[in-house]
Amino acid sequence: MMSEYIVGKNPVLEALRSGRPINKIWIAEGSQKGTTGQVMVLAKEAGVTVQIVPRKKLDQAAEGESHQGVLAFIAAHQYAEIEDLLRRAEEAGEPPFLIILDEVEDPHNLGSVLRTADATGVHGVIIPKRRSAGLTSTVAKASAGAIEYVPVARVVNIAQTIDLLKERNIWVVGTDASGKEEFREARLDMGIALVIGSEGKGMSRLVKEKCDFTVQLPMVGHVTSLNASVAAALLMYEVYRQRHPLSR
């Protein structure tokens, strides 16, 4: 497993020039000149998020390494493209089965989703570039190795991606407390993309509007929601159940 970050102006510049996958770059307040300015320009061209943060945050993250005011968080694994995910389904001779995570920020949740996705035959997971956990070594560890087998595509805009999937005859199903159907009533055996909302807010309004329909998970206890990875697991296994009915 490679390190989760690269520190220093020149190493980060080289990483950007080589096209290495980078989740985000931190630049210390007051360091946005000279070589660091170059980092910002290249990051913008590559579509990499740059955040200006207090120098103390870089000191803590770099753990004593000389960061020169620049630190890049790198992916533990390469990201896939949407087409790669759809190709996997086609090669398996199966209708596509995808998971869309709408701003799930906890790396342990992303790792758990990948682990269940591998178990249930999901062809790939889609995450947004912003406000989402990326493929860090924490995620790799939480996935118990599933990160090696389940491709993850990182997209700029989830709503636009949903439109693209609909054009490919994939039904997009959201999870929402006010969903019209309970998840066990819904038909989920066709080409499908399940949307799981963020830990705190659920699905964003625009993403919810884009869904073909929404389903709810019954809650008879005192808490009002399930952990994102648990909700995802229940729905993934429901898709699996419908696709692989027990023979009588």
Buried (B, 14 or more C-beta within 10 A) or exposed (E): EEEBBBBBBEBBBEBBEEEBBBBBBBBBEEBBEEBBEBBBEBBEEBEBBBEEBEBEBBBEBBEEBEBBBBBBBBBBBEBBEBEBBBBBBEEEEEBBBBBBBBBBBBBBBBBBBBBBBBBBBBBBBBBBBEEBBBBBBBBBBBBEEBBEEBBBBBBEBBBEBBEBBBEEEBBBBBBBEEBEEEBEEBEBBBBBBBBBBBBEEBBBEEBBEBBEBBBBBEEEEEEEBBEBBBBBBBBBEBBBBBBEEEEE
